[in-house]
Amino acid sequence: MIKNFSQLAVSDLRKKALKIVESGMKAIFIKKIFQENIKIKNNFLFIRKEKINLDKFNRIFIIGFGKGSSDAVLTMEKILKNKIDDGIVIDTSHKNINSRIKYLKGNHPIPSQKNIKATKKIINLLKNTKKEDLVIIVIFGGGSALLTYPVVNLNIVQKINKQLLKSGKNIYEINTVRKHLDRVKGGGLAKFAYPAKIYSLICSDVPGNDLSIIASGPAVKDKTSKNDAKKILREIYSNKSDFLKKYNIEKNLIETTKNEKYFKNVKNILIASNKVALQEMKKEAKKLGFKKVKIYSYKIQGEARETGKILLDKCRNKEVLLSGGETTVTVKGNGKGGRNQELVLGALEKISEKSLIISIASDGKDNTNAAGAIGDIHTKKKAEKMNLNPQNYLQNNNSYNFFKKTGDLIFSKRGANVADLMLIIKL
């Protein structure tokens, strides 16, 4: 799974650390997850503990969106074969295959006209479903950007998304705003598919696995209001309130679908989360001879540059500390990087001869072509030799170029998007 494993494994400690992380990545390999959780027998479809009698339905539709959704739907297509009548998937990659399902490519993390066009195709397909139809929705992280039908001009949506992503706000706050500017988010997709029977299979990239937040909860009844969104917008535009007034943003906010009838035929199933990866990492660490292995948190949040230091402080001597979640980056510079790279860079000042830190995006893309980074004494020595000041790179949010120079970027194949995985080792 880690493409540059051999180049990074320059010490025994690094080799073990990378093996631990790789075990977590393998555990959330998309094809593996869907093959293990979805079976078909005697015209019954089994999704985890759910048993669905396919004889009860006239037609079967598959909808997918988010990073990795195309791999998941492709696996499902091989399981269901010719039972599928139609379907559409929006992902960041494109599958050019002969299929009843249309695999469409969209943009992430900023929505585009391509995303809107693809979303409208999904809506038009779902509008024609009836009570006797089955709709299976595959939802992955990144779905907020890829599945979008905004109530305001795309240019405005793009500006708001860029501001949200660099504001330091967490995913709960970011998706609260997104929900109230979009017709399909916050249960909106379930409304378009009503009265068909819906099973949505959700792969969580959200700390705590709140189903109403993952991909902005398109098939889940929403708990937030447009007043919540208004408050967050005022906070992030506190110095630019003229933007909100100029485009009448607050007046354009909409309430999400609250009518219970649109959700009575919906079953939301969490099919994967970081728990799968972290439990496997714990097993691998013990297999490699580490006696003290602790999962610190499944839902860590906080400013990336501080979180790495906190985790190092929490890790005791002769311990492996594992964590999962999603940190935030308040962007003040104009450098290149991602939250995982910034987390490791921020922690370097606390790294000693006997400690190591890795942070990696489970989907293999940490806002760049790198999945994350590794930091240890080798990193510090290389930085000193090259006269690189970590703080200067940190101030400019330029973690990617720092680790590119030290050779400590991690490149990975795509796993299921279950947010970020972090590993600390102290000898």
N, C-alpha and C positions, 0 to 999 in steps of 0.2 A: 504493500500500500504506500509506503514512503519511497518515493522514486529515487532520492539521493541518499538512501540509507548508508551505503558503504563509504561515501565521501564524508558523512557526518560522524560515523562511528570510529573516531580516532582514539578512543580510550575504552577501557572495559566498562566504566560507569556509563559512558554515552551509549555504548552498544546495548546495555541492559535497559537503559531509559527508553531508547528508541523501540526496543522490542515490546516494552510495556505499552507504549502509545500505539504501536502498530496492532497489538492484539485488540485494543479498543476499536480501532478503525475497521478491522476485519469483522468484528462482531456486528457492526452496523452497516455492512455492505448491503446495498439496497436489494439486490437480487436474492440474497440469503434470507433477509428479513421477510420478504413477501412470499418466498417459497415455503418458509417455515410456518407462516401464519395463515396462509390461504390454501385451501384444498377443495376439490370437487369430487363428489361420490354419489352415484345413483341420482343425478340431477339435484343434489343438495349442495349448496355452496357453504363452506365452513370458513368463517372469518374469526379467528381466535375462538371464543366460546359461542359465537353466534352461528345458528343453523338456519339457512335460508332455503326454502323450497322454491326452486326456480320454475316449477310447473304453475305457480300462482301468477306469474307475470307474462304479459304479452311480448314486451320488448325489454332489452337490457342496454343501458347507456353507460359509458365510462367517461368521466370528466377528470382531468388532472391539471394541477398547476403547482408551481414551486420548483426550487432547485433539486433535481433528482426525480421529479415526478414522471418524466418520460421513461426512465429505467424501470420504475415501479409498475407503470401501466403496461409496458412491454412484457414484463414478467407475468402480469395478470392476463394479458392477451393470450399468452402461451398456455395458461391454465384454463381459461374459459373458451378459447378457440372460436368456433363459428357461432357461439351463443350470443356474442356481442352484435348489436344492431348498428350502433353508431357511437362516436365518441370524439372528443377533442382534448388535446393536452397542450399546455403552454409551459415551456421550460426555457432555460438559457442555452440549451443545446438542441439540435434538430435531428430527428430520426427520419431518414429517407427510406421508408420501407413500404411494401405493398400491403395495405391494411385498410380496414374499415374505419380505423381511428386516424384522425388528422393530427399529426405531431407538428405543432407550430413553435417557432422560436420567438422569444420576447427579450426584453431588456431588464436588467437588474443592476444596481438597486434603485435606479431612477426610472419610473414608468415612461413609456414611449407611446407614440401613435400605433405602433405595431401591437403593443399590449392591449390597447383599447379595442382595436379592430378584432383581435383574437377573442377578447372577452365578449364582444357583441355576438360573435359566432356561437359561443357557448350559451349565451342568453337566448338567442333565437332557437337553438336546439332544445333547450329546457322548456321554453314556452309551449312547445308542442307535445310535451309529455302528459300522460294521463294517469289516473289513479291505478291502473293495472300495469304501470311501467315501473321498472327498477332502475334507479340511478345510483351508481357507485362513484363517489367523489374521492379522489386521492389528493390529499393536501400536504404539501411540504413547506418548510420555511422558505421565505422569498416570495410566497404567494401574494403578499400585500402589494408588491410592485407588479408582479406578472398578471394577476387577475385584477383588473381595474376598469371602472366605468364611472369616472368622476362627474360631479355635478357642476364643477367649474372648469374653466379653460385649462387645457393640458399644460400650457406654459406656467400657469399659476401653481398647479399641482407639483410640477417639477421644482419650482422655486421653494415651495413649502417643504417638500421632501428633503431637498438639499439642506435647508435650514434645520430641520428636525434631526437629520443624521449627524450633523456636526455640533448639535446643541448640548450634548451630554445627557439628554433625556433617555430614560430606559425604554425598553420595548413596549411596556404597558402604556406609557404616556404617548409614545410615537404612534402606536396603533389606535389609540383612542382618537387622536386627531384624524388619522386616515379614515376611520370608520364613518365619521360624520361629514366627510367630503366625497363619499362614494356610494353608489347604488347597490353594489354587490357585497360589500363588507358588512359586518355586524348582523349577520343573518339574512342579508339581502338575496344571496344566491338561493337559499332555501325557499324564499318567497317566489322566485322565478320558477323553481322546479315543482312547486305545489300544484296538484295533490299527489304527485308520484311518491313512491317509497324511496327514501334516501338512506344509504349507508355511507358515511364519510369516514375514510381511513386516514388518520392523522399521524404524521411524524413530527414530533415536537422539537422546536428549536428555541422554546421559551422557558426560562427558569421557572420552575413550579408547575409547568405543563397546564396552564390555564387554557382550555380549549377555545375560549372566547377571544383569546389574544393571538393564538397561532394563525398566521396568514390573515389576521384581522377578523377571525371567526366568521367566515362566509355562510356557514350552516348552523351557527350556534346563536341562541337568543342572547342579545347583548345586555350588559348590565350598566353601561355608561350612558351619559346624556350629552347633548350638544353643549350644555353649560360646562361640562368637564373639559370638552375639547376647547372651548372658548378660553377657559382659564389657562390651559397649557400654551395655547397660541399667544396669549398676552405675556406669558412669562418669557417665551423664546424671542418675542418681538418687542421686548420692553424698551429697547433703544431704537426700534424701527416701527413704531406703531402706525406711522404713515402708510406702510405697506398694507396693513389690515384695512385701513380706511379707503385707500386708493382702489382696492379691488373688492371692497365690500365683503370681505371674507366671513366675518361673523354672521352676517345676514344670510349667507349662502350655506351655512352649516345645516345639515338635515338630521332629524331624529332617526335612529335605527329602528328596524322592524321589531315591534314588541308583542304583536298579536300571536297568542299561543297556537292558533290553528295551523300556522305555517311550520311549526316544529313538532307537531304530534306524530308525523310520519318520518321523522328524522332520528337516526341512530348514529351518534358520533363515537368512534372507537379509536382510542390511542393505540397505535400499532408499534411505535418505537419512540424511545426517549434516551437521554444520556445515561439512564440507569443501566441499560444493557451494556453500553461501552465501559462504564466505570467499574461495574462488577467483574467484567472480563479482565480489565486492567489489574484489578486487585488480585485475581487468581494468578495472572501471569507474574506479577511481582513476587508472590509467595513461591511460585514455581522456580523463580530465578534466585531464591535463597534469602529474600528480605523477610525478616520475621515480624517486623512492625509495619503494617500497612493499614492506612486509615483513609476512608472517604470522608473528606471534610464537609463537602456540600454538593448537592445536586443542583442548586439554584443560586450560585454565587453571582452577585452583581456589584457594581461600583465602578469608580474611575479606573481604567485599565492600568495606568502608570503607578497607581497606589496598591492595586489588588495583588500584584506579584510580590511586593514587599510584605504585605500582610500575610500571604500564604507562606512565605519563607519564615516569618516570625512564628507562625503557628506550627510549623514542622519541627519536630524534636530531632535530636541527634539519633542516628541509626534508624531513621523512619522514612517511609515513603508516604507522601501525602498526595491524595488525588482529589480533584474537584471538577465540577462542570457548571456551566451557566453562560451568562453573556454579560460582559463588562461594557462600559461605554467610553468613548473618547470625546472630550471637548476639544474641538479643533480650533487652534489659535495660530498655527503655522501653515505653511504651504507645501510641506513635504509629502512624501508618499509612505503609506503604511496601512496597518489594520490594527484592531484592538489586541489581537494575540501578540503581534510583534511589539506593540507598545507596552504590553504587560511585561514581557521578558526584558525589554530595554529598561523599563522603570525599575526592575528588580536587580539589575546588574550591580548596583552599588553595594548590595547586601550579600553578593555571592562570594564564597570563600573557596579555598582549595578543596574542601570536602562537600560542596553543595552544587546542585544543578537544578535548572528550571526549564520546562517546556510548556508552551501553550500553543494549541493548534485548533483551527476551525475544522469541524468534523466533515464539512462538505468539500474540504480541500482548497477553499478560496477565502483568504483573509483580506478582503477588499483589494487584493492584488492577485498575481498568479502564484504567490506563495501561500501555503496553508498556515504558517506560523513561524516560530523560531525556537532555537535552543540556546541557552546561556549557561556558561560555566567558567571555570578559571581559564580554559583555553581561549574562550571568547575575550575575556578581559586582557589576557596577555597579547593577543593579536591586535586588539584595539590600542593598547599602549604602544606596541611596536609601530603601528601605522599612525600614531598620534591622533587617534579619534577620540573625541570627548563625548561620551554618551549623553550628557546633559544638554549639550548643544543640539544634538539630533532629536532629543526628546522635546525640547522647546519648540522645534520646528515641525513636530509630528512627522519625523522623517526616519522612522524605525526601519523601513524596508531598505533604504540605502545604507544604513549603518550595518545591518546584518548581511547585506549583499557584499559589502567590502570585507567583512570578517569571515564570510563563507558559512554563515550559520542559519540561513533561511531553510525552512523545511518545505519540500514540495511533495504533494501527495495526490494519489488517485481520489476520485470522488466517493465519499461514503454518504450515508443518509445524513441529512442536515439535522443534527441534534444539538446545535449551538457549539460551544467550545469545550475542549478537554484540556485540563491542566495537570501537570505532574511536577512535584518537588521531591528531590532526594537529598537527604543529609547523611553522610557517613559518620 
